[in-house]
Amino acid sequence: MTLTRTMRVLGATALSGALLMTAAPTASADQVRDGQWVNQYYSLDKVWSVSKGDGVIVAVIDTGVDANHQDLAGQVLPGYDPAGQGRDRKPTKSSHGTSMASEIAAKGHGGDAGVVGLAPGAKILPIYQGDANDNNAIPEGIRWAVDHGAKVINISAGKTRTPSGQELAAVAYAVQHDVLVVGAAGNDGLGQVSSPASVPGALAVGAVDRSDTAWKKANYGPETLLSAPGVDMVSAGDCDGGQYCIANGTSDSSAYVSAAAALVRAKYPNLTAGQVANRLVKSAFVPPVIKGAKLPDPHYGYGILRPYEALTMDIPAGSAQGPLAAAASSGGSKAPSAGSSGAASAPPAGSLPPIAASDSGSKGASYLLIGVAVLVGLVLLVVVIVVLARRGRRQSQVQQPYAAPTWQPGQQPYGGQAPPPGYPQQQPYGGEAPQPGFPPHQQQPYQNNPYQDGNQQR
């Protein structure tokens, strides 16, 4: 399930705005910090003057996080390995999860040495992404994270395929419990966002380089809501025996968006997960290449992440759902069986229903009950009229002598009588004309997308 990243050992210092990579010697810690171009790109001192993400737990569902790495000391909470092998805090294979955790919440070491994350006040909840046989256990991990205090879930893993029923239900469970799920779009250069980032209710992230150009290998599609730095990314991790790596990928972009979400959740604790996404989206930088185009753009989404602006701009809270597509399942306590199939249809990314899903469901049920009651009443009225007509006919036959019937012009044959004056013309079942003031059966699509014009030029 891990998204393939081009990872290399960090070998030398930055030179002329680009990192010169060699296999040896291993870079010193201060060279590592200098190599984190994102620190200057986002002006971390300004960001941290507003929020460091204090008190927010970010779950990292990945290959495990090395809790003993010097830059993550004290930042990693006890986590979860579905197989009970302890791989959540002691990775046995890839250091991918350690890299993601470091970009989110690393504190460096020795002053200005080592990697620092965007939200060093946050804590990492590591969750191993596979079961005992390394099968996909991400849905189970999502539910475990929700139940153990995570407010943001980073999933820099996935596959380019239709979401499973278990993934749909797990993300819906997170939405139901006000947890923001952030996912990487994928690194195949395909026009299909990877799952679970593509699942309705999740926030899918694409990648850009330091010149704000979309990375050519990033997957793209209508589900993409944001983009963030993902090229030449320096992070903590075991690459060829070293302690630091450099890599390209939407995995890194997702980690930075998750960190920014932690900053916002610490600053605005009363916002819902959707409203946090709203701040991230409304404050995003719209590069000139998509300026004036209909958003979300399949590569950039609504723009490039800007953490400081997300924390400081005057942005109305908006609806609880925000720009996130409506979750496709109620996300009950039990996930679908392993045989559950593919995706349920979802509204286009960024479209918002005029009312919350729960309100829509209850009102729809009320309207259905009213319609059924009206239909039953009409049927009873017809029955009463028929019974009275037959009773009257029998009485007239007893009281009056037999006489040959006389047919009136225009009279209908038996079984095809014209309805009494004023009697409603009944439509076929399921197509009844609505009562006066009764809302139409089919809801009109939401027309006013509040995310079209809210972005600010950086």
C-alpha positions, 0 to 999 in steps of 0.5 A: 500500500505504500506510495513509491517515493524516490528516496535517496540518502542525503549526502551533501549540502544545498548548492545554488538552490538545489541539493547536490546528492552523493552517497558519501559522506553522510550529511551533517545535521546542520546541512540537513536543516539547511536542506529543508527548503520548505522551512523558508518557503513557509517562514516557520518562525511566522507560523510558529508565532501563531501555532505549533499544533500543541495538544493535537494528535496526528495519526500516521498510518504507514510503515511504522515510526522510529520512536528512537530517532533523535529528531522524534524523541518524545514526539511518538505515542504508543501506537498500533500494529494489527498483528501485534508485532510492535512495528508501529514504533519499531519499523522492520522494513521501510522508513517511509512512516518515520519520514512522514512523522518527521515532516509533521512533528519532528523537533530536531536536536541540539538546537538548530540541527536535524529535521523539524516538522511544520507542527512540532507541538503535535504528537504522532500516533503511529499505526502500522498499515498492514496485518500479519500478512501485510494485507491492507489494514488501513480501514482498521487503522483509521477506526483505531486512530479515531477511537484513540484520540487522533484529530488528524489522520495522515495516510501517505499510502494507497493504491490507484484503484476503486475504494473498497467498501471497508475504506468507504465505511472507515473514512465515514466513521472518521467524518462522523467523529470529527476527524480529518483524514488527509491522503496522498493522491499518488505518484504514478502520473495518472489521472486517477487519485489513489485510494483512500485519498479518493474516498468521499470525506477525505482530503486528497493532496497533490504535489508541487516543487519549489517553483509552485509547478505541479509535479509531473508524477503526481496523480490527479483528478477531481478529488484533489483539493489541495497541493503542497511541496513534494519535490526534493523533500528532506526528512528523517529516516534510514536511507542506506544506513544514514539517518536522513533522506531526500525524496519526491512524492505526494506522500510528503505533500500529504504530511505537510497538509496534515501538519497544517491541519494540526496547526489550525485545530490547535488554534481553532479547537471549535472548528469541525474537521470540514471547517478546518479543511475550509480554512486550508482551502480558502487560504491556499495560493492560486498559482498563475497557471490556474488563475481564473480557471474553474476550481478545484483544478485536477492537479492543484485542487484549490491551490497550494497550501499556505499555513500562516494564511490558514491561521490568520486570514479572516475566513468564516467557519462555513458549513460543518462539512466544508469542501469535503465530499459527503461521506458515502456511508454512515460509518457505523461501528462495524465495517463491511465484510472483506467481500464488500465491493467498490465505491459508492457514488459521491458528489463532485469534490468541492460541492456542498449540499444545502443541508447537512446529510443527517438533516436531509435524511430525516426530512426526506423520511418525513416527506415520504411518510406524508406521501404514503399517508396521502396515498392511503387516504385516497385509496380509502376514499375510493373504497368508501365511494365504491361501497356507497355506490353499490349499496345505493344501487341495491336499494334502488333495485329493491324499491323500484320495478325492473326497467330496462337501462337507458344509456346516456350519451358519453357514458363510460362502460363499466370499469371505466367510469369518469371520476366524480367532479373535483376528484384528483387525477391519480398519477402512476405509483411513485409519480404523484404530483406534489401537494401545494407547498410540498417540496419536489422529490428530486433535490436540485444540485447545489449551484453556488460553490463558495470555493470558486472565488475565495482564494488569495494571491500570494 
